[in-house]
Amino acid sequence: MRSARIERGLLVGIALAATLLLAYSPILLREGAYFGMVDHWQQWLPNVFALDSAIDSGELPLWNPLSFCGTPMAGHPLWHPFYPPNLLRSLFVGEVSPMRVHVSLAILAALHVWLAAFGAYLLARDHGQSPPAAMVASLAFVLAAAVTQRVYANQFMVSLAWVPLVLLAARRVIFGAGWTAKLRPAIGGGGAVGLLVLGGSPPIVYYAAVLVACYCLALGATHIRSTGPRRLVSPGQSLVALGVLAVLGALIGAALLVPAAELSSLSPRGRESGVLAKIANLVGRSSALDLPDILQLLTVFPGDLDPDALIDSLRRPRFAGLSVLILAVASLAHRDWRQVVAIAGTFYVFFDASLGPPFLFSVLTEAFAPYAAGSPDRAAVIAAPLLGLLAGFGTDAVTSAGSGRARRFFALGVGLALFAIGLVGMRGGTALSASPVVVAMPILVLAVVALGARVGHKLGRAVLLVFVLGELLAWNVPYLALLAHERGFKGFGRALESPVMWSDNRRGTSDPPNQSLLRLAPAMNGYDPLYLDSVRRVLCRPGAEDLYSRTILAEEVTARSGHGFLFLKRSFWLANRYAVAPLPPKGEFFAPTTTVFLPELEGSLPVPRVEPGSSVRSSVSADVDVRAVDLRVIRAARKRGEVYEFSTPLSGRHSALRVDYSASGRGYVTCLFGESGVGPERGKNQDVRPGRGTFEIPLPDWGAVHGNLIVRTPDTVRLEGARLVADRADEDHLIRGIERRFNSVSLEVGELPEDRILLFVDAHYPGWEAWLDGERVPIHLANDAFKAIHVPRGTHSVRFVFRPARVGIGVAVSLIAFVLSALVLFLLARRSGHEGHPVG
């Protein structure tokens, strides 16, 4: 019996794998597109590439020093350093290169899609569905548009894949008879919850928790008076076992949850206003969807053919076409109405949540989310397996002799109405271009619903499976092809096959964000959904400090902020004075090589203290070398304005370009410059006031700079000359890097003539330690977001190390919970075996 079940399971697994390969052929066969769409190439791939590079060098990275001027990896959804399948993938990736990591992530995504499909099949079978109906339920889930469009996002799939298994465990807990029958699935389900949490997708983790709660409540409410084989047994024991499942899942996921709690408390995404305030704000919104839009989301794959609207429309599809929806309605004819009602009610909650405010459950789920949940359509990913289950019940219902005729004909009438709505939704270019199969298959499904048991239950279910699969493929093939074309993998830019970890003391920008990670090179900016609020406030453009935006563009920290290319351009600075005050406004300059701002300093340091107001309006000190720079007009155009060209070598010290001008009115000057082999950068935008004056543009640390000054108002502003000023007080030559790794950096400082403050332009975060000549020293908050230590005169060795206690605690809790749960499962299995085979 057991071997027969294993054989059937293998056959089902192979069938699902073959079907998924067929469905995803448009992106598997297109070179470079496989599982690499949208955010993959600027989020998941660069971050995981850096993770793999660190592991390949023998280090488990807990800190990312390469983007956003430092961010934690542990507890971050983009890195998943403690998700076991991802760690295994990293260990077996071989020689680390962007393409190898890309392919390994495609394989990881494919395995999780298959796991989601197989888990959904097992869940449907546990609900009593026939094998063909369970296949319908499985495919309607994994080939639903809401899931298909997120296959590229590994951080979604690695969590979503465990959701059906968690539901399966919860169901067995509810209907199990006796402690053993309840505790075994509770412990197994706790393991699935732990892996779901370690997968690290905040929306899926949150929505999955709400799903399990709603699912259990719905099953309990509908079966409380049931007298059939699926009846509630010992509700008190069930509650205890479900509590074990939830607590065990949280304990196994502690390696992520414990550091994530710390990280989210320091991110604007995790610091939302109270529930009542959020409800008031959400209820006041107007919906972007009307009734025709909602019906379209249920019946077809929307995809506006207008290029300007295409990208937004590709995000809108929710479910799996007309055939699945018709069969879901046909589930009303199923004899086991309790299960249908429970699942239909839960589905409605999440479909409503996916529509966004002011819809009721969308408001409630967003209001109680412990973070800014992002797009509400992510709830449709959780609703998809529920619609699949309903379609599975409908498959069995319409082919069963026991289904009521009245209910079947009611389902047929609703199905015809949905079919008519679907035809309207396909007109006028508002749906994806698909073959006539998407019309033919629902017609054939309606025919089977009308004929009912006359076609025979085995033949009828097999035929319905074929019809559903036909429509799913007819929708998904063009949909995936369009996704791959419009939002597909963009390549690796200037990524190296064997990059070496950055070691010098300079930092640039990356455009597009995070591509520098593929070169193991540092960048001030980046793309991060869970950034540190304090760091972004320093990095972002003026006026955007209180806005939640996961992306910092290159021009924000260079063109739009007076801080750009000042202290941000290096990891380390030596300062000979300090001010106990916040960083000056971004529109003002100050002497970054000589002054550091310590807003929370208690006591004093043996370095001169200055008042904040005494800082000069310049990016260099008063002690400078000056060299003339040749400015010449190379182009004049009425719309663009005069363009001046300049080119000059740099001295290795912090330098700035000072430009003299005369203006009869207000003007605007933009500086564009670059370094050979590095690519163009954008300097600071400069407002010009009437009269004669000088403006200053800080420069990056390059060997030479070539650029253009573009005067936007040529009739009122004329540039009269330029000169390069190099700061003699810049003591960068006294800093020598010894070793740089992800979790630590070692350097030598000196010979210092006097006491200095060493500014480390890397995020100030709990868990960092500083060591001076082998002795631990305090770390001060510097320039609002970074780290600094006091260094006496002379030569010293300095080491910064990231040793977060919370990560160690979380990993220890996860390991202990996993070992104990495995031991308890082993003992329960032995006890069950002894009970099943009594001696004598």
N, C-alpha and C positions, 0 to 999 in steps of 0.2 A: 504493500500500500504506500509506504513512504517513498520507495524507489519510483513508483508510478507518479507520485506528486512531483518528485524532483524532475523526472523526464518531461512532464507537462510544463513545469516551470521553465525548463531549458528551451522547450519549443516556443513558449510564449515570449521569452526573452529574445530569442533569435528572430522571431517574427516582428517584434517591436523594433529591434535594431535595423532590420532590413527596411521596414516602413519609414523609419526616421532618416535613413540614408537617402531613400528616394525623395522624401519631402524636402530635405536640405540640400539636394543636389545642385540647385542654382548657386549656392555659396561655396559648396565643396569643390565644384568643378571650375569656378572662376578663380584664376590665379590671384593669390593675395587676399581674397575676400573671406575665406573660411573663418567663421566665428570671429570676425574682426571688424565690427561695425560700430559706428558712432563713438561712444566714449572709450571704447577698447584701446584705441591707439593713443589717446591722450590721458587716460586715467589708469586703467588696469595694467596694460602692457608696460609702460615706463616704470611704474611702481614695483611690479613683480620682477621686472628685469633687474632693478637695483637690489631687491631682496635676494634673487638668485645669485647675483654677483657677490654679495656679502657672504652668503652661505658657502659659495664655491671657494671663498678665501678663508673659510674656517671660522666665520663669525655669525652668530644669530643676531641680526640687526634689530635693535629696539628703538633706534633713533634714525631719522632721515636728515642728514645735514645738507642735502643737495637742493632743496626747493623751499620757498617761503622762509628763508633764513632759519631753517631748522623746524621740524615737526616730529612728534612722537610716532613711531610705527606701531608699538604695542597698543592695542585698544583702538586702532584705526581701521575703518572698513575697507580701505584700499590696499592694505598690505596682507592681512590675514596670516601673520607669521605662526600662529598656533593652530591653524586649521589642518588636521592631519593629512587629508588628501593633497592639499597644496604643498605641504612640507615634503611628502613623498614625491610629488611631481618635481619639486625643486631638486631633490637629491638625485633623481634619475634623468635630469635634463641633459647631463653630459657637459660638453664644452659650452659655456654660456655665451650666447650671442642673441641679438634681438630676434632673428628669425627662428632660432631654436626655441626661445621662450614663447614666441608667438604660436608656434605649432603645438608646443606642449600645453598651452592654455586652450587651444582649440580642442585638443584631445580631452582635457579636463572638463570643458564645457559639454562635449558630446557625451561623456560618461554620466554626467549629472542629468542631462536631458533624458538619457535612457533610464537612469535610476528613478527620475520623476515619473516616467511612463510606467515602469514596472511597479512602483509603489502605488500608483493610481489603479492599476489592474488588480493588485492584491486587495486594496481597499474596496473596490467594487465587488470583488468575489466575496469578501467578508460581509458585505451588505446583502448577500444572497443572489447576486446577479449571475446569469449564465456566462460562460466564457466569451461568446461573441459580444454580449452586452457589455461585459467588463472591458473588452477591447475597444468598443465604442467610447466608453467612459474615459479610458486612458488616452486615446488619440484625440478626443474632443478637448482634453486638457492640454496636452503638450503641443498640439498644433493649433490651439487658439491663438488669435492674432496678438493678444496681450502677452502671451508667453513667447511666441515666435519673435516678436520685435525686441525682446530682451535677452535672447540667446547670446548676443554679443556681450552682454554685461555679466561677466562671470560672477560678480559680487551678488547678483540677483539669483542666478541659477544654483550656485553652491548652497544657498540657504533654501530656496524653493524646492529643491529636489527632496528634501527631508519632510516636507509638509504632509504628503499622503501617508507616510509611515507613522508620523505622530498622530494623525487622525485614526489610523488603524489601531494603534496602541490604545488610544483613549476609548475607542468603541469597545475593544475587548475588555477593558477595565470595567466599563459600565455594565456589560452583559455577562461578565465572568461570574461563576458560582464558586464562592469560597475564596479564602485569602490567597491561596497559591495561584488560582486562576486569575486573580486580580493583580497580584504583586509582580508576576512574571512580565506581563505586558507593560505594567507601570515602570519597571526598571528598564526594560528594552526601549520603551517610549522616552524615558528620561535620557537615555543615550542618544536617541535621535534628536531630541530637543537640544541637547548639548552640542551636537554637531551643527544643527541649524543655527544656533547662537554663534558658534565659532566661525561659521561661514561668514558672518560679519555684515550682512545687509540690514541696516537699521529698519527700513520700511517693511521688509519681509518678516523680520523677527517680531516687530510690533503687531503687524496685521495677523501673523500666524498665531500669536498669543490671543488676540481677540477672536480669531476664527475658532480655536480650540474651545474657548469659553462658550461661544455661541452654539457651536456644534454639540457640546455636551449638554448644555441647557435645553436645546431643542430636542435632542434624543430623550433626555429625561422627562421633559414635559409631555411629549407625545406617547411615551411608553409607560407612564406611571401606573396606568390601569390595564395594561396589556396582560392578557392571559395566554398568549401564544408562546412559541419557543423563544422569541426575542422579548423577554420581559425583564423588568428591573429586579435584580436580586440584591438584597442588602445594600440599600442606597448609602447607608452610613459607611460601610466598607468601601464603596465606590468613591466616596468623597475623600476618604483617607488615602486610597491608592492614587487618585488623581493628584492629591497634594504631594505624594511621594514623587510622581512623575514630574510635576512642575519644579519642586525643590531640587530633585536630582539633576534635572536639565540645567537649572541655574548654576548648580555647583560644578557640573562638568564644563559649563561654559564660562566659569569664573576667570579663566586665563584671559578672556576678552572682556568680560563684563566689568571686572574690577578696575583695570586701567582705563576702560572706555568711560566709566562713570567720572573719573578724574578729567579726562580729555573733554568730554561733553560739557562739563561745568565751566570750562574755560573757552568754550566756543559759543558764538551767538546762536548756533543751531540748537544748542542744548539749553539755552537760557531764555525760554519764552515766558510771557506773562502768565498770570493765573488762568485757571480753567474758565471761570466766568467771564473774564475779560476777553479771552479768545473766542468764546461762544458769541459774545456780543459783536465782536469784529467779523466773525464768519457769517453770522446770520445777515448782517448788513450787506454782504456781497450780492452781486447779481450773477446769475448763471450764464455761462457762454453757450449753453445747450438749450434748445427748445425740444418740443415733443418729436418732430420729424428727425432731429439729430439723434435723439435717444433710441428711437425705433431703428434707425439706420445702424447704430452701434450694435444692436442685437441681431440684425438680420444679414448684413453684408460686411465686406471689408472696405470701409471708406478709404478713398485715396484721390483727392482732388488733382486733376490733370493740369491745373494751372501751376507753372513752375514756382511762382511766388508763394503759393499756398501748399505746395506738395510736402515740404518738410513737416509742417504742423499736422497735416492730414495723416502722414505716416505714423504719427504718435497716437492717433485717435482710435484705431481699431481695437475691439475688445475681445470678441468671441469667435465662434467657429462656423459661421454660416447658417443657412436656412435649415438644412437637414437636421443638424444637431438641435436647433431651437424647436423644430417641429416635434422631434422625439422627446425633448424635455417637456413640452406641453402634453405629449401623449402619456407621460408618466402618471398623469391624473387617473388613467385607467388601471393603474397597477393595484393589485389586491392589497399589498402591504402599504396602505395609505399613510400609516404613521411615519415610516421612514421617508416617504416622499414629502410629506408636510414638513418634517424636521429639516430636510435638506433644502427644500424650496424656500423656507423662511430664512435660513442662514444665507442662501444665495442672494435673496433680496437685500439683506443688510449690506452685503459687500458690493452688489451692483449699485445700490443707492450711494454708497460711500465713494465709488469710482467716478460719480458724476460731478463731484465737487460742490461746494456751498452754493446756494443755501439749502441743498437737500439734507434732510434730517440726519441720516447716519453719516454722511460726509462731515457735517458739522461736529457731531459727537466724536467720531474717530480722530479727527484733526485736533479737537479741543483737548482730548485726554492723552494725545501723543506726548511722550516726554521730550520731544525735540520738534523742530520744524520739519514736518513730514515730507515736504516737497509736493510733487504733482499727485493729485488724488487718484489719477487713473492707475496708479500702482495697486490699488485695492482690487482692480479687475484681475490681476495676476492671481490673487487668492480666490476670487470668485470663479475662475475658470474650472478648477477641479470639481466644484459643486455643480456647475451646469453640466459637466461631463457625467457626473453620477446620475443626474436627472435624465439625461439622454440614455444612459444605460438602463434605467428603470423603464423608460418608454419603449426601448427595444424589446424588452421582455414582455411588457404589457400588451403591445399590439399584436404579438404573435402567440399569446396565451389564450387557451380556450376559456379560462376562468375570468377573463376581464369583462366587465360589464359593457353591454352594447351601448347603452346610453352615454356612459363616460367616454367610450371610444369614439362615438360620433361627435360628441362635444369637442374632444381633442382634434378630430378631423376638421371641424368647422373653424376652430381657432387656428389650426395649421394652415388652412386655406387663406384665412385673413392675413396671417404672417407672410405667406407666400406672395400675396398681392402687394403688401407693404414692401417686401424685398424687391419685387420687380420695379416698383416706383423708385426705390433707393438706388437702383442700378442705372437709372436714366440720367441724362444730362451731364455725364462726366463726373458725377460725384462718387462713384465707386471705382475701385481698381479694375483695370481692363482684364477680364478673365474669359476663359473659354465658355461656350454654351453649356458645358458640363454643370456649371453652377446653377443653371436653370433646370436642366434635365434631371439631375439627381434629386432635388427636392420634390419634383413631380412624381418620380418613382417611389420615393419614400411615402408621399401622400397616398399613392396607390396601395402600398402594403398596409398602411394604417386603415384604409377603407376595407380591404379584404380581410384583415385580421387573421384569425387562426386558420383560415381556409388554405393559406399557403404552407401551413405546417410550421411548427415552432423552430425546428432545426434549420430548415431551408430559409424560412423567413428571417431568422436572426442573422444567418450568414449573408443573405442578400442585403439586409439593412447595413451590415458592417461594410460591405463593398460600396454601397451607395454613399455612405457617410465618408469613407476614405476617399472616394472619387471626388467629392466636392471639396474636401479639405485640401487635397493635392491641387485641385484646379484653382483654389484661392491662393494657397501658399507659394506655389511656384512663381507666379508673377510678382507676388508681394515681396518675397525674399530677393528676387532679382532686382526689383526696384530699390529695396533697401540697400543692397550691395552697391548699386550704381550711384545712388544719391548720397548715401551716408556710409559708404564702405571704408575699408582700411586705407589709410592715406600714406602708408610707407613709413620709412624710418628716418627720413630727412638726412642729416649728416651723421647718423649713428655709425659707430665703429663696430667691426666684428669682434674685436678683443679690446675694449676700452680699459683704461687704467684709472684707478681712483684719483680724483683731483688732489693735488698736493700743494699748489702754490697759494699765495695769499691774495687772491683776487676773485671777484664774483661778478658775473654778468647777468644778462636777462635771457629768457628763452621765449621765442615766438615761433610756433605756438607753444603755450605753456607745457611744461613737463618733458618736452623733448630732450632737454639737457640731461635728464636721467638716463637716457639711452647711451650717453657718452660718459656717464658718471662724472658729469661736470656740474658745478654749482650755479644756481640762478636765484636772484632775489624773488622772482615771481613764481607763479605756479597755478595749478588747477586742483582744488581741494574742497570737498564738501564739508569738511569738519576742521577747518583751519583754526589756529589760535587767534582769538579776537584781538589781543594786544598787539600781535605782530602785524596783522592786516591793517590795523589803524595807522601804523607807521608807514606801511607800504603803499596803501591805496591812494587814489587821487583825492585832493581836498574836497570835502563835502560828501564823500562816500563812506565816512567812518561808521555811521550807524545803519548802513544798508547791508543786507545779507546778500553777498555775491560770492560764489565759490571760485571765481576766476580773478586773478590779478594779471592784467595785460602788461606787456613790457613797457609801454609808454606811460603807464600809471606811475611807475617808480623812477622814471627818467624824465619824460617830457612834462608831466603834470605836477610833480612834487619837487619842492626845493630840497628834499632829503635825498633824492635820487642822485647817484654818482658822488655822494658825499661819503659819509661813514658806511653806507650800505654796500659800497663797491668792494670792500675787503672784509675778511673774517676777523682780522685783528688790527687794532690801532693802539698806539701808546699815547696817553694824554698826560700833560703836566699840570693840569688844573681841572677843577670840577665845580659844578653848580648844583645845589640841592633844589632841583626844580624839574618840572616836566620838560620834554623836548620842545624847542621853539616851534611856532607854527610853520607849516610846510612852505609858506611863501617867503620865509626869511632864511638868510644864510647865517652860518656861524662857523667858527674855526674848528672843524672836526678833528684836526690832527692835534689839537692842544686842549680841547675842552670836552668833558663828558658830563652828562646830566644824570644825576642820581636822585630821583624823586623821593625815594623812601629811605634814604640814608639816616641812620641814627648814630650820633656821635660825630667824630671828625676823622679825617685821614691826613697823614703827613705830606700833603700836596696842597698847594695854594687853592684856596676857595674863592670863587668870584660870584658876584651877584648876577642873576640871569640877565638883567637889563644891560650889563656891560659887554655882552657879546657883540662882536662886530657884524655888520651886514655884509659878510663875505664868506666864501667857502675856504679861504686860506688865512693864515696869520699875517701879521704885519711884516714879517721877515720873509721876503720872497726874492727869487731871481726873475728878472723880466727879460723877455725876448720878443722882438717885433715879429708880427705875423702878416704875411702878404695877403691882402684881401683884394679880389678883383671881380668885377661884374662879368659874369659869363652869359647871362641871358636876361632879357627884360620882356615881360608880357603883361598886358593890361589886367588879365584876370588873376594870374598867379603872382605877379609882382616881380621886383628885381631879385635875382639870385646871385649871391656872392659865393665864391669858392675860396677855400683856404686849405692848407696842408702844412703840417708841422710835426717834427719829432717831439717826443715827450722825454722827460728827464728821469723817469722812474719815481719821482716824488708826486705827491698829490698836486694836480695842476688845474688851472681854470683858464678859460678864454675870456678876456675883457675886451669889450667892443665899445668904441666911442661912436656916438650918433648925434645928429641934430634933427629935430622934428618940429613941424609947424602944427601938428595935431597928434591925436592918439594913434598909435600903430601897434603892429603885432609882428613879431619875428619868430620864426621857427628854425631851430638848428638841427640839421640831419648830418650825422657823421658815422663813420665806420672804420674798421681796421681790416687790412688785407688778410683774407683767409678766415675772418670771423663773421663777416656779414654786416649789414647796415644796422645801426642803432639810432635811436632818436634822442636828441638832447633836450634840454629844457625849453619849453615855450616861454617867450618873454614879452610882456606888455611894455610898450614904450609910451612915455608921457611927453607932452610938448616941452620944447626947450632943448638945451644941450645936456648931455649926460653920458653915463657909462652903465652898461649892464654886464652881468657876469654869468657865464655858463660853466659849471663844473664838468670836468672831463673824466672818463673812465681811465683805469690803469692800463694803458696800452703802450706799445713801443713807439707808435706814431699814429697820428689821427688825420684823416682827410674828410672834409665835409662841406656842406653848403649852408649858408645863412639865407633864408628866404624872407624877404620883406613883403608883407602882405599889402601894405599901403604905400606904393612907391612915390605917390605924389606928395606925401607929407613927411616921410622918414628917409633919411640918407645915412648910411654907415660910412664913417670917416676914417676908421683905422681899427686895428686889433693888435693885441699883444698877449703873449702867453706868460702867465705868472706861476712859478713853481714854488711850493712852500718849503722853505729850509727847515722849518720846525717838524716836518714829517720825519718820523724816526722808523719808518718801515724797514730800513736796512738793519735795524737792531733786532728784528724778529726772524727767527729761522725755524721753519717747520722740520720736525724730526719724523713724525709718523701721524698719518690721518686715517682713521677707520670710521665706521658708522657710529659706534658707541663711544669713541674716545678720540682725543687729539693730543699729541705731545709736541712741545716746542721749546726752544731755548731763547731767552730774552736777555740782551745785554751786549756790551758793557753799558749799563745805564749810568749817566752822570749824576742823576738825582732820583728820588722816588718818583714812581710813575703809577698810573692806573692803566691796567691792561684791559681794554674793551674787547670782548668776544662777541661779535655780531652774530649770535646764534640764540635762539629763543630761550628766555628765562623760564624754566619749567621744573616742577618738583622731581627730584631724583638725580639732579646734577651735583657732582662733587668737584672741587678744585684742589689741586695739590701743588705746593710750591717747595721745591727742593725736598720732596718726600714728606712734607708736613701738610696736613689738611688746613685750608684757609677758607674764610667765608666768601660767598658769592653775593655780590650786590646787584640789585636791579638797576640796569643802566639804559638810558635813552628810551625809557618807557616799556621796553619789551625784551631787552637783551641782558647779557651777563658781563660782569666786570670784577676784577680782583685788584688789590693793592700789591705792587711789586716794589721792594726796596732797591736802592742803588746797587750796582754791580751786575754780575751775570747769574742767571737763575734758570733752572729747568722748571717748566710748568706743564701740568697735565690736567685736562678736563675729562671726566669719566661720567657716563650716564649709567647709574645703578638704581633704577626705580624699585623701591620696596614693594609697591603695589603689584608690579608684574610678578615678582617672586612669590608673593602671597597667592595671587590668582592662579599661577601655574601649579603651585603645591596643592591648592584646594582641588583643582581639576584632576590632577593625577590621583589624589587620595580618593576622590569621589568615583573615578573610573575604576580603580582597583577594587574598591569595596563593592560597587555594583556588580562587577564581573564575578566576584567571590559569592555574593548572595545569589546571583543567577545560577552559578554552578551548584550551590547547595540545594536550591529549589529544584533544579533538574534531577539531582540525585534522589531527593525525597520523592519526587514524582515517579521516578523509575522504580523505586522500591515499592511504592504503593501500587504501581501497575503490575508488579510481578511478585506477589507474596510467596514466601517460602513455606514448604510443607503442604 
